[in-house]
């Protein structure tokens, strides 16, 4: 299985910070905190999914040669 890496660029970090600031300004601190918590949970879920896929791919039986 091919290994994928997710790279979060500095520009993306600034975009996330800007989005959180906007949400806080428009919807309040509670909603901004909720957004940040949900984002953290989603990133953790991606990490867990990657670990699960790595584990599954390492457990696949190897094909035996018929020679």
N, C-alpha and C positions, 0 to 999 in steps of 0.2 A: 504494500500500500504506500502511496506517495505521501510524504510528510509535508504538511502545509504549515506555514508560519504566518501569523497575523501581525502586521506591523502597524503600530499606531504612530503616525508621524507627529511632529511638533505642531504642524498646522492643524491636524485633527484635534489635538489636545486643546489648542486655542479655540477651535470651533465649539468643542464641548463646553468649555468655560463660558464662552459668549452665550451659548444656548441656555446654560444654567442661569446666567445673569439676567437674560431676557425673561425667562420663566419666573424668576424671583421678582422682577420689576412688575410684570403684568399680573401674575397669579399669586404671588406671595411666597414667603419663606417656606411654608410647609410643603407647597407643591414643588418648589425647587429642590428641597431635601428629598422628596419622594422620587423626583426625576433622577437625582444623583444615586440614590439607593438602587433604583431599578436598573440603571446603567451598570452599576457595580455588579449586581446580580447577573445581568446578561453576560458580562465579560467573564465572570466566574463560571457560568454555564458553558461558555465556549471552551474554556480551559478544561473543564470536566469532560466535555464531549470529546475533545482531542485526546485526553488520557484514556477514555473508554475505547476509542477507535484504535489507539496504539496498542492497548492490551488485547483487543480482539484480533488485530492483525498479527500479533506475535504468537497467538495460540492456534493459528491455522495450520493444519497438518501439511507437511511437505509431501510433494508428489514423489512417489517412488519410481525409480527407473525400472523398465520392463526388460532390460538387457540382462 
